[in-house]
Amino acid sequence: MRTLFLILALAAATATTWAADAKAGQAAYDKSCKSCHAPDGAGNPAIAKMMKVEMRDLKSADVQAMSDADLMKIITDGKGKMKPIASASASAADIVAYLRTWKK
């Protein structure tokens, strides 16, 4: 039963990503993410300094190597000092699609 649940969850995450819209993701990123992560995903140094964190460049190989599901989880649940982004939760798949346009 657990295996079936995992397969269905993976299928749902994959289907969500296929239906994702990078253009809508850019609008959601600009509204909910850009102030901390900068327009180009490199991170806002002032925010990083204030929060005493090192922000990874969202274009970097290690971030781009993360699965879509992992990136969506960070957007919706938060990670470390990053709080969940409620305004971006509904568009998390679109934001991930937009982040993928930055892949080097």
DOPA-909212 format. One record per residue (C-alpha): residue number from 0; residue in one letter; x, y, z. Coordinates in nm, 4 decimals. Layout:
BEGIN
[NUM 'A' [X Y Z]]
...
***
This chain:
BEGIN
[0 'M' [0.0000 0.0000 0.0000]]
[1 'R' [0.2827 0.2385 0.0855]]
[2 'T' [0.4496 0.1702 -0.2494]]
[3 'L' [0.1263 0.2501 -0.4306]]
[4 'F' [0.0965 0.5779 -0.2404]]
[5 'L' [0.4548 0.6737 -0.3311]]
[6 'I' [0.3956 0.5934 -0.6980]]
[7 'L' [0.0774 0.8003 -0.7022]]
[8 'A' [0.2472 1.0902 -0.5236]]
[9 'L' [0.5364 1.0843 -0.7701]]
[10 'A' [0.2956 1.0701 -1.0634]]
[11 'A' [0.1005 1.3657 -0.9246]]
[12 'A' [0.4186 1.5702 -0.8755]]
[13 'T' [0.5374 1.4875 -1.2255]]
[14 'A' [0.1990 1.5700 -1.3793]]
[15 'T' [0.1954 1.9016 -1.1951]]
[16 'T' [0.5377 1.9869 -1.3340]]
[17 'W' [0.4356 1.8963 -1.6892]]
[18 'A' [0.1411 2.1334 -1.6609]]
[19 'A' [0.3548 2.4101 -1.5118]]
[20 'D' [0.3742 2.7481 -1.6797]]
[21 'A' [0.7125 2.9233 -1.6634]]
[22 'K' [0.5624 3.2599 -1.7613]]
[23 'A' [0.3104 3.2393 -1.4744]]
[24 'G' [0.5994 3.1233 -1.2573]]
[25 'Q' [0.7969 3.4369 -1.3392]]
[26 'A' [0.5039 3.6538 -1.2282]]
[27 'A' [0.4696 3.4538 -0.9040]]
[28 'Y' [0.8480 3.4651 -0.8464]]
[29 'D' [0.8509 3.8419 -0.8996]]
[30 'K' [0.5677 3.8825 -0.6482]]
[31 'S' [0.6751 3.6375 -0.3780]]
[32 'C' [1.0438 3.5488 -0.4159]]
[33 'K' [1.2353 3.8283 -0.5874]]
[34 'S' [1.2770 4.0498 -0.2806]]
[35 'C' [1.4926 3.7878 -0.1066]]
[36 'H' [1.6309 3.5868 -0.3979]]
[37 'A' [1.6914 3.8832 -0.6344]]
[38 'P' [1.5601 3.9218 -0.9897]]
[39 'D' [1.8234 3.6813 -1.1231]]
[40 'G' [1.8081 3.4257 -0.8393]]
[41 'A' [2.1559 3.5124 -0.7104]]
[42 'G' [2.0217 3.6198 -0.3693]]
[43 'N' [1.9806 3.9598 -0.2079]]
[44 'P' [2.3017 4.0261 -0.0104]]
[45 'A' [2.1294 4.2656 0.2321]]
[46 'I' [1.8642 4.0071 0.3224]]
[47 'A' [2.1260 3.7333 0.3542]]
[48 'K' [2.3340 3.9522 0.5866]]
[49 'M' [2.0322 4.0534 0.7949]]
[50 'M' [1.9197 3.6905 0.8346]]
[51 'K' [2.2795 3.5698 0.8811]]
[52 'V' [2.2447 3.3069 0.6095]]
[53 'E' [2.4223 3.2185 0.2894]]
[54 'M' [2.1762 3.2127 0.0021]]
[55 'R' [2.2556 2.9710 -0.2762]]
[56 'D' [2.2258 3.1030 -0.6287]]
[57 'L' [1.9100 2.9492 -0.7731]]
[58 'K' [2.0925 2.9067 -1.1051]]
[59 'S' [2.3683 2.7000 -0.9442]]
[60 'A' [2.4228 2.3371 -1.0386]]
[61 'D' [2.3370 2.2110 -0.6895]]
[62 'V' [2.0013 2.3905 -0.6813]]
[63 'Q' [1.9200 2.2953 -1.0401]]
[64 'A' [2.0041 1.9312 -0.9587]]
[65 'M' [1.7276 1.9206 -0.6973]]
[66 'S' [1.4065 1.7475 -0.8009]]
[67 'D' [1.1000 1.9524 -0.8855]]
[68 'A' [0.9233 1.7950 -0.5879]]
[69 'D' [1.2041 1.9019 -0.3524]]
[70 'L' [1.1969 2.2593 -0.4826]]
[71 'M' [0.8180 2.2748 -0.4498]]
[72 'K' [0.8461 2.1433 -0.0926]]
[73 'I' [1.0897 2.4217 -0.0030]]
[74 'I' [0.8560 2.6823 -0.1520]]
[75 'T' [0.5496 2.5498 0.0300]]
[76 'D' [0.7075 2.4316 0.3582]]
[77 'G' [1.0134 2.6552 0.3912]]
[78 'K' [1.3665 2.5475 0.4793]]
[79 'G' [1.6048 2.6717 0.7467]]
[80 'K' [1.5263 3.0378 0.8146]]
[81 'M' [1.3103 3.0590 0.5027]]
[82 'K' [0.9477 3.0495 0.6087]]
[83 'P' [0.6781 2.8853 0.3931]]
[84 'I' [0.5611 3.1230 0.1221]]
[85 'A' [0.1814 3.1009 0.1490]]
[86 'S' [0.1241 3.3360 -0.1445]]
[87 'A' [0.3402 3.1127 -0.3671]]
[88 'S' [0.2113 2.7714 -0.2603]]
[89 'A' [-0.0579 2.7504 -0.5284]]
[90 'S' [0.1921 2.8434 -0.7976]]
[91 'A' [0.4914 2.6424 -0.6692]]
[92 'A' [0.5032 2.4230 -0.9819]]
[93 'D' [0.5000 2.7324 -1.2037]]
[94 'I' [0.7810 2.8900 -0.9999]]
[95 'V' [0.9874 2.5723 -1.0358]]
[96 'A' [0.9225 2.5766 -1.4118]]
[97 'Y' [1.0515 2.9357 -1.4178]]
[98 'L' [1.3601 2.8422 -1.2121]]
[99 'R' [1.4333 2.5670 -1.4650]]
[100 'T' [1.4638 2.8333 -1.7374]]
[101 'W' [1.7781 2.9486 -1.5537]]
[102 'K' [1.9495 2.6119 -1.5809]]
[103 'K' [2.3046 2.6602 -1.7068]]
***
